[in-house]
Amino acid sequence: MHLCLTLLLALNALLTAHTAVNARLLRRPRRDAGSTERIAVLLPLRNEAERVGPCLRSLLAQRGVPNLSIHVLDDDSTDDTAGVVRAIAGDDPRVTLHLGAPPPPGWLGKPHACHRLAGYVPEADLLAFVDADVTLAPDAIAGAAALLREAGVTLLSPYPRIEGAGRLAQPLLQWSWLTFLPLRLMERSPRPSLAAAGGQWLMVDRAGYQRAGGHAAVRDRVLEDVELARAVKRSGGRIALADGSRLATCRMYESRRELADGYAKSLWASFGSPSGAACVLLFLLLTYALPPLIALSCAFLAPMWAVLAGAAYLLAVLGRVIVAAATGGRVLPDPLAHPVSIVYFGRLVARSFRGRRRGTLTWRGRPLG
């Protein structure tokens, strides 16, 4: 047991050190940037009447991008999404509202909506895909456009600061790629498997997007953001992640039920198979959930074991603190509950695979297959 705990401590130390290096290397858009390129912001909406207001107003407030256009697609909404968009946009010539229809066979809703939107702006140099739950600072689009060009990448994913429900689960998004993904290697490597992206806000070079096949190449993918990043790599392009927390916020879910439904629709697609998911969860549980249990149970019977296990736990907490500080998250006390977050994540994964097996997964009123 002593050897196992020593190895576990060394593993946690290595992973936390890697997190610190990634946090140091993480790219960040500048606030004082500008761009004269033709940038099209593409906003797909389905039943977003209650949430689109802050997003659209923030898009209208963008500065440093004189050649900005905003294209909104009402994706066959059953609420008054289109009416809200018209009321906010007024007669602003930068905004164009398009009316969508149900996706054809073989397409999921969001890839189809993004594909439609991209087709409306063949003259654009850059495409900015933004979700309705994202609110951008006035310099966000200009800063991200400049960073994409400076980094020499085809696709840039500036991850926003996450707000709303989900203090146990949501921080694991940033933590996962800062802890396990070598960011600079991901940028340089042509391997599609070494890719990550967040669909809340994506900046894409238009020519590179077309070479990759656009959203038509990921038409049936639940994780269309990650799959688009992989398609870009397959076509010879490069991708990069960035910290967008100073320039964007995303209020993904308002309740624990909404969060569980949202994760259920896509978590199964993050793993190659149920057995692959089981292996990943076993690793996470042994590495992050087991140490505090050992530390507590051995505090009096085997003090040295408790010290080693406790140190492993504290290193994991330190990793979460580093991630929170780097991405605008809550530094304390949330990282102290990291073992609980891992267990909760396991429950969400199990729910996702169960829904996939039963064919009950839906999103925005549409089945996911």
MARDO-436572 format. One record per residue (C-alpha): residue number from 1; residue in one letter; chain; x, y, z. Coordinates in Angstrom, 1 decimal, always signed. Layout:
<rs>
R  drenba  marro  zaza      xx      yy      zz
R     NUM      a     A       X       Y       Z
...
</rs>
This chain:
<rs>
R  drenba  marro  zaza      xx      yy      zz
R       1      m     A    +0.0    +0.0    +0.0
R       2      h     A    +2.8    +2.4    +0.8
R       3      l     A    +4.3    +2.0    -2.7
R       4      c     A    +0.9    +2.4    -4.3
R       5      l     A    +0.2    +5.6    -2.4
R       6      t     A    +3.7    +6.9    -3.3
R       7      l     A    +3.0    +6.3    -6.9
R       8      l     A    -0.4    +8.0    -6.6
R       9      l     A    +1.2   +11.0    -5.0
R      10      a     A    +3.8   +11.2    -7.8
R      11      l     A    +1.1   +10.9   -10.4
R      12      n     A    -0.9   +13.8    -8.8
R      13      a     A    +2.3   +15.9    -8.6
R      14      l     A    +3.0   +15.3   -12.3
R      15      l     A    -0.6   +16.1   -13.4
R      16      t     A    -0.7   +19.3   -11.2
R      17      a     A    +2.7   +20.4   -12.6
R      18      h     A    +1.3   +19.9   -16.1
R      19      t     A    -1.7   +21.9   -15.2
R      20      a     A    +0.5   +24.8   -14.0
R      21      v     A    +2.5   +24.7   -17.3
R      22      n     A    -0.6   +24.8   -19.4
R      23      a     A    -2.1   +27.6   -17.4
R      24      r     A    +1.1   +29.6   -18.0
R      25      l     A    +1.0   +28.8   -21.8
R      26      l     A    -2.7   +29.4   -22.2
R      27      r     A    -3.4   +32.0   -24.9
R      28      r     A    -5.6   +35.0   -24.1
R      29      p     A    -7.2   +37.5   -26.5
R      30      r     A    -6.1   +41.1   -26.0
R      31      r     A    -8.6   +43.8   -25.1
R      32      d     A    -7.1   +46.5   -27.2
R      33      a     A    -7.0   +44.6   -30.5
R      34      g     A    -8.8   +45.5   -33.8
R      35      s     A    -9.5   +43.9   -37.1
R      36      t     A   -10.5   +45.2   -40.5
R      37      e     A   -11.3   +41.8   -41.8
R      38      r     A   -14.8   +40.9   -42.9
R      39      i     A   -16.2   +39.0   -39.8
R      40      a     A   -19.5   +37.3   -39.8
R      41      v     A   -21.0   +36.4   -36.4
R      42      l     A   -23.3   +33.4   -36.8
R      43      l     A   -25.9   +32.9   -34.1
R      44      p     A   -28.1   +29.8   -34.3
R      45      l     A   -31.2   +29.9   -32.1
R      46      r     A   -33.9   +27.4   -31.2
R      47      n     A   -36.4   +28.4   -28.5
R      48      e     A   -34.1   +31.0   -27.1
R      49      a     A   -36.5   +33.9   -26.6
R      50      e     A   -35.7   +34.1   -22.9
R      51      r     A   -31.9   +34.0   -23.3
R      52      v     A   -31.0   +35.7   -26.6
R      53      g     A   -31.4   +39.3   -25.4
R      54      p     A   -28.0   +39.7   -23.5
R      55      c     A   -26.2   +37.8   -26.2
R      56      l     A   -27.5   +39.9   -29.1
R      57      r     A   -27.1   +43.2   -27.3
R      58      s     A   -23.4   +42.3   -26.6
R      59      l     A   -22.9   +41.5   -30.3
R      60      l     A   -24.3   +44.9   -31.3
R      61      a     A   -21.9   +46.5   -28.9
R      62      q     A   -18.8   +45.1   -30.5
R      63      r     A   -16.0   +47.6   -31.4
R      64      g     A   -12.8   +47.4   -33.3
R      65      v     A   -14.5   +45.4   -36.1
R      66      p     A   -15.8   +47.9   -38.7
R      67      n     A   -16.7   +45.1   -41.1
R      68      l     A   -18.8   +43.1   -38.8
R      69      s     A   -22.1   +41.4   -39.8
R      70      i     A   -24.4   +39.4   -37.6
R      71      h     A   -26.5   +36.6   -39.0
R      72      v     A   -29.2   +35.0   -36.8
R      73      l     A   -31.0   +31.8   -37.7
R      74      d     A   -34.3   +31.1   -35.9
R      75      d     A   -34.1   +27.3   -36.1
R      76      d     A   -37.8   +26.5   -36.3
R      77      s     A   -38.5   +27.8   -32.8
R      78      t     A   -41.8   +27.3   -31.2
R      79      d     A   -41.5   +30.4   -29.1
R      80      d     A   -41.1   +34.1   -30.0
R      81      t     A   -37.4   +33.9   -30.6
R      82      a     A   -37.7   +35.7   -34.0
R      83      g     A   -39.8   +38.4   -32.4
R      84      v     A   -37.2   +39.1   -29.7
R      85      v     A   -34.4   +39.3   -32.2
R      86      r     A   -36.4   +41.8   -34.4
R      87      a     A   -37.2   +43.9   -31.3
R      88      i     A   -33.6   +44.1   -30.2
R      89      a     A   -32.0   +44.5   -33.6
R      90      g     A   -34.4   +47.1   -34.9
R      91      d     A   -33.2   +48.6   -38.2
R      92      d     A   -29.5   +47.9   -37.5
R      93      p     A   -28.1   +47.1   -40.9
R      94      r     A   -25.5   +44.7   -39.4
R      95      v     A   -28.2   +42.2   -38.4
R      96      t     A   -29.9   +39.8   -40.7
R      97      l     A   -32.5   +37.3   -39.4
R      98      h     A   -33.0   +34.1   -41.3
R      99      l     A   -35.8   +31.6   -40.7
R     100      g     A   -34.8   +27.9   -40.5
R     101      a     A   -36.6   +24.6   -40.9
R     102      p     A   -36.3   +21.2   -39.4
R     103      p     A   -33.0   +19.5   -40.3
R     104      p     A   -33.1   +16.9   -43.1
R     105      p     A   -32.4   +13.2   -42.5
R     106      g     A   -28.9   +12.6   -41.4
R     107      w     A   -28.4   +16.0   -39.8
R     108      l     A   -28.6   +17.1   -36.2
R     109      g     A   -30.1   +20.5   -35.4
R     110      k     A   -27.1   +22.6   -34.5
R     111      p     A   -24.7   +21.4   -37.3
R     112      h     A   -27.5   +22.1   -39.8
R     113      a     A   -28.2   +25.5   -38.4
R     114      c     A   -24.5   +26.4   -38.4
R     115      h     A   -24.2   +25.1   -42.0
R     116      r     A   -27.1   +27.2   -43.1
R     117      l     A   -25.6   +30.3   -41.5
R     118      a     A   -22.2   +29.8   -43.0
R     119      g     A   -23.8   +29.6   -46.4
R     120      y     A   -25.2   +33.1   -46.1
R     121      v     A   -21.8   +34.8   -45.8
R     122      p     A   -19.5   +33.5   -48.7
R     123      e     A   -17.7   +36.8   -48.6
R     124      a     A   -16.6   +36.6   -45.0
R     125      d     A   -12.9   +36.2   -44.0
R     126      l     A   -13.7   +35.0   -40.5
R     127      l     A   -16.7   +33.2   -39.0
R     128      a     A   -17.6   +33.6   -35.4
R     129      f     A   -20.0   +31.0   -34.1
R     130      v     A   -21.7   +32.1   -30.9
R     131      d     A   -24.3   +30.4   -28.7
R     132      a     A   -27.3   +32.2   -27.3
R     133      d     A   -26.1   +31.8   -23.7
R     134      v     A   -22.9   +33.6   -24.3
R     135      t     A   -22.4   +37.3   -23.6
R     136      l     A   -19.4   +39.0   -25.1
R     137      a     A   -17.4   +42.0   -23.9
R     138      p     A   -17.2   +44.8   -26.4
R     139      d     A   -13.6   +43.9   -27.5
R     140      a     A   -14.3   +40.1   -27.7
R     141      i     A   -14.6   +39.6   -31.4
R     142      a     A   -11.7   +41.9   -32.3
R     143      g     A    -9.5   +40.3   -29.7
R     144      a     A   -10.3   +36.7   -30.8
R     145      a     A    -9.8   +37.6   -34.4
R     146      a     A    -6.4   +39.1   -33.8
R     147      l     A    -5.3   +36.2   -31.6
R     148      l     A    -6.4   +33.7   -34.3
R     149      r     A    -4.2   +35.5   -36.8
R     150      e     A    -1.3   +35.9   -34.4
R     151      a     A    -1.3   +32.3   -33.5
R     152      g     A    -1.5   +31.2   -37.1
R     153      v     A    -4.4   +28.8   -36.6
R     154      t     A    -7.5   +28.0   -38.6
R     155      l     A    -9.8   +27.5   -35.6
R     156      l     A    -9.6   +29.2   -32.2
R     157      s     A   -11.8   +28.2   -29.3
R     158      p     A   -11.8   +31.0   -26.7
R     159      y     A   -13.4   +29.3   -23.7
R     160      p     A   -15.8   +31.7   -21.8
R     161      r     A   -16.3   +32.0   -18.0
R     162      i     A   -19.0   +29.6   -17.1
R     163      e     A   -21.8   +30.9   -14.8
R     164      g     A   -25.1   +29.5   -13.5
R     165      a     A   -25.8   +26.1   -12.1
R     166      g     A   -23.2   +23.3   -11.8
R     167      r     A   -20.5   +24.3    -9.4
R     168      l     A   -19.6   +20.6    -9.1
R     169      a     A   -19.6   +19.6   -12.7
R     170      q     A   -18.9   +22.7   -14.8
R     171      p     A   -15.4   +23.5   -13.6
R     172      l     A   -14.3   +20.0   -14.8
R     173      l     A   -14.6   +21.2   -18.4
R     174      q     A   -11.6   +23.6   -18.2
R     175      w     A    -9.8   +21.3   -15.7
R     176      s     A    -9.9   +18.3   -18.0
R     177      w     A    -8.1   +19.9   -20.9
R     178      l     A    -5.7   +22.0   -18.8
R     179      t     A    -4.7   +18.9   -16.8
R     180      f     A    -4.6   +16.2   -19.5
R     181      l     A    -4.1   +17.9   -22.8
R     182      p     A    -0.7   +19.3   -23.8
R     183      l     A    -1.8   +22.6   -25.3
R     184      r     A    +1.2   +23.5   -27.4
R     185      l     A    +1.6   +19.9   -28.7
R     186      m     A    -2.1   +20.0   -29.6
R     187      e     A    -1.5   +23.1   -31.7
R     188      r     A    +1.5   +21.7   -33.5
R     189      s     A    +0.4   +18.1   -33.9
R     190      p     A    -1.6   +17.1   -37.1
R     191      r     A    -3.3   +14.2   -35.2
R     192      p     A    -7.1   +14.7   -35.2
R     193      s     A    -7.4   +12.7   -32.0
R     194      l     A    -5.4   +15.4   -30.2
R     195      a     A    -8.1   +18.1   -30.4
R     196      a     A   -10.5   +20.0   -28.2
R     197      a     A   -12.9   +22.9   -28.7
R     198      g     A   -15.9   +24.5   -27.0
R     199      g     A   -18.9   +25.3   -29.3
R     200      q     A   -20.1   +28.1   -27.1
R     201      w     A   -17.8   +30.5   -29.1
R     202      l     A   -15.6   +29.5   -32.0
R     203      m     A   -13.6   +31.6   -34.4
R     204      v     A   -12.8   +30.0   -37.7
R     205      d     A   -10.9   +31.1   -40.8
R     206      r     A   -13.5   +30.9   -43.6
R     207      a     A   -11.1   +29.3   -46.2
R     208      g     A   -10.0   +26.7   -43.7
R     209      y     A   -13.6   +26.0   -42.7
R     210      q     A   -14.4   +25.3   -46.3
R     211      r     A   -11.3   +23.0   -46.8
R     212      a     A   -12.4   +21.0   -43.7
R     213      g     A   -15.9   +20.5   -45.2
R     214      g     A   -17.6   +22.9   -42.7
R     215      h     A   -20.4   +21.6   -40.6
R     216      a     A   -21.5   +19.3   -43.4
R     217      a     A   -18.5   +17.2   -42.3
R     218      v     A   -19.9   +16.8   -38.8
R     219      r     A   -23.6   +16.8   -39.7
R     220      d     A   -24.6   +13.9   -37.4
R     221      r     A   -22.2   +14.5   -34.6
R     222      v     A   -23.4   +15.4   -31.1
R     223      l     A   -20.0   +16.9   -30.2
R     224      e     A   -19.9   +19.0   -33.4
R     225      d     A   -17.4   +21.4   -31.9
R     226      v     A   -14.7   +18.8   -31.2
R     227      e     A   -15.4   +17.0   -34.5
R     228      l     A   -15.1   +20.3   -36.4
R     229      a     A   -11.7   +20.9   -34.8
R     230      r     A   -10.7   +17.4   -35.9
R     231      a     A   -12.0   +18.0   -39.4
R     232      v     A    -9.8   +21.1   -39.5
R     233      k     A    -6.8   +19.1   -38.6
R     234      r     A    -7.5   +16.4   -41.2
R     235      s     A    -7.6   +19.1   -43.8
R     236      g     A    -4.2   +20.4   -42.8
R     237      g     A    -5.3   +23.3   -40.5
R     238      r     A    -4.3   +24.1   -37.0
R     239      i     A    -6.4   +24.7   -33.9
R     240      a     A    -5.9   +26.4   -30.5
R     241      l     A    -7.7   +26.8   -27.2
R     242      a     A    -7.7   +30.1   -25.4
R     243      d     A    -8.9   +31.5   -22.2
R     244      g     A   -11.8   +33.8   -23.1
R     245      s     A   -13.0   +34.3   -19.5
R     246      r     A   -12.1   +38.0   -19.4
R     247      l     A   -14.1   +38.7   -22.6
R     248      a     A   -17.0   +36.3   -22.5
R     249      t     A   -19.4   +34.6   -20.1
R     250      c     A   -21.6   +31.7   -20.7
R     251      r     A   -24.7   +30.8   -18.6
R     252      m     A   -25.2   +27.3   -19.8
R     253      y     A   -27.7   +25.9   -17.3
R     254      e     A   -30.1   +27.5   -14.8
R     255      s     A   -30.8   +24.3   -12.7
R     256      r     A   -29.3   +21.0   -11.8
R     257      r     A   -32.0   +19.2   -13.9
R     258      e     A   -31.1   +21.3   -16.9
R     259      l     A   -27.4   +20.6   -16.4
R     260      a     A   -28.0   +16.9   -16.1
R     261      d     A   -30.1   +16.8   -19.3
R     262      g     A   -27.5   +18.9   -21.1
R     263      y     A   -24.6   +16.6   -20.1
R     264      a     A   -26.6   +13.5   -20.8
R     265      k     A   -27.1   +14.4   -24.5
R     266      s     A   -23.4   +14.4   -25.2
R     267      l     A   -21.2   +12.8   -22.6
R     268      w     A   -21.5    +9.4   -24.2
R     269      a     A   -19.9   +10.8   -27.3
R     270      s     A   -16.8   +11.9   -25.4
R     271      f     A   -15.7    +8.3   -25.0
R     272      g     A   -15.1    +5.7   -27.7
R     273      s     A   -17.3    +3.1   -26.0
R     274      p     A   -18.8    +2.2   -22.6
R     275      s     A   -15.7    +0.2   -21.8
R     276      g     A   -13.6    +3.2   -22.6
R     277      a     A   -15.7    +5.4   -20.4
R     278      a     A   -15.4    +2.8   -17.6
R     279      c     A   -11.6    +2.8   -17.8
R     280      v     A   -11.5    +6.6   -17.7
R     281      l     A   -13.8    +6.8   -14.8
R     282      l     A   -11.9    +4.1   -12.9
R     283      f     A    -8.7    +6.1   -13.4
R     284      l     A   -10.3    +9.3   -12.2
R     285      l     A   -11.9    +7.7    -9.2
R     286      l     A    -8.7    +6.0    -8.1
R     287      t     A    -6.6    +9.1    -8.7
R     288      y     A    -8.9   +11.8    -7.2
R     289      a     A   -11.7   +10.3    -5.2
R     290      l     A    -9.9    +7.5    -3.4
R     291      p     A    -7.1    +9.5    -1.7
R     292      p     A    -9.2   +11.5    +0.7
R     293      l     A   -11.1    +8.3    +1.8
R     294      i     A    -7.8    +6.6    +2.5
R     295      a     A    -6.5    +9.7    +4.4
R     296      l     A    -9.6    +9.8    +6.6
R     297      s     A    -9.8    +6.0    +7.3
R     298      c     A    -6.1    +5.7    +8.0
R     299      a     A    -5.6    +8.8   +10.1
R     300      f     A    -5.1    +6.8   +13.3
R     301      l     A    -4.3    +3.3   +12.1
R     302      a     A    -1.6    +4.1    +9.5
R     303      p     A    -0.5    +7.7    +9.8
R     304      m     A    +2.1    +7.5    +7.0
R     305      w     A    -0.5    +6.2    +4.6
R     306      a     A    -2.8    +9.0    +5.6
R     307      v     A    -0.1   +11.6    +5.0
R     308      l     A    +0.6   +10.3    +1.5
R     309      a     A    -3.1   +10.1    +0.6
R     310      g     A    -3.7   +13.5    +2.1
R     311      a     A    -0.9   +15.0    +0.1
R     312      a     A    -2.3   +13.4    -3.1
R     313      y     A    -5.7   +15.0    -2.4
R     314      l     A    -4.2   +18.4    -1.7
R     315      l     A    -2.2   +18.3    -5.0
R     316      a     A    -5.4   +17.6    -6.8
R     317      v     A    -7.1   +20.5    -5.1
R     318      l     A    -4.1   +22.7    -6.0
R     319      g     A    -4.6   +21.7    -9.7
R     320      r     A    -8.2   +22.9    -9.5
R     321      v     A    -7.2   +26.1    -7.8
R     322      i     A    -4.7   +26.8   -10.6
R     323      v     A    -7.4   +26.1   -13.3
R     324      a     A    -9.9   +28.4   -11.5
R     325      a     A    -7.3   +31.2   -11.2
R     326      a     A    -6.4   +30.9   -14.9
R     327      t     A    -9.9   +30.7   -16.3
R     328      g     A   -11.9   +33.1   -14.1
R     329      g     A   -13.5   +30.4   -11.9
R     330      r     A   -14.1   +30.2    -8.2
R     331      v     A   -10.8   +29.7    -6.5
R     332      l     A   -12.2   +28.6    -3.2
R     333      p     A   -13.9   +26.7    -1.7
R     334      d     A   -15.1   +24.7    -4.8
R     335      p     A   -11.8   +22.9    -5.5
R     336      l     A   -11.9   +21.3    -2.1
R     337      a     A   -14.9   +19.3    -3.3
R     338      h     A   -12.9   +17.9    -6.3
R     339      p     A   -13.4   +14.2    -5.2
R     340      v     A   -17.2   +14.8    -5.0
R     341      s     A   -17.1   +16.5    -8.5
R     342      i     A   -15.4   +13.4    -9.9
R     343      v     A   -18.1   +11.1    -8.4
R     344      y     A   -20.9   +13.3    -9.7
R     345      f     A   -19.3   +13.3   -13.1
R     346      g     A   -19.3    +9.5   -13.1
R     347      r     A   -23.1    +9.6   -12.4
R     348      l     A   -23.6   +12.0   -15.3
R     349      v     A   -21.6    +9.7   -17.7
R     350      a     A   -23.7    +6.7   -16.6
R     351      r     A   -26.9    +8.6   -17.2
R     352      s     A   -25.7    +9.6   -20.6
R     353      f     A   -24.9    +6.1   -21.7
R     354      r     A   -28.2    +4.8   -20.3
R     355      g     A   -30.1    +7.4   -22.3
R     356      r     A   -28.1    +6.5   -25.4
R     357      r     A   -28.8    +2.8   -25.0
R     358      r     A   -32.5    +3.4   -24.5
R     359      g     A   -32.8    +6.0   -27.3
R     360      t     A   -34.3    +8.6   -25.1
R     361      l     A   -31.8   +11.4   -25.5
R     362      t     A   -33.3   +14.7   -26.8
R     363      w     A   -32.3   +18.3   -27.0
R     364      r     A   -34.4   +21.4   -27.7
R     365      g     A   -37.3   +19.0   -28.4
R     366      r     A   -35.5   +17.0   -31.0
R     367      p     A   -34.3   +13.4   -30.7
R     368      l     A   -30.6   +12.8   -30.9
R     369      g     A   -30.7    +9.3   -32.3
</rs>
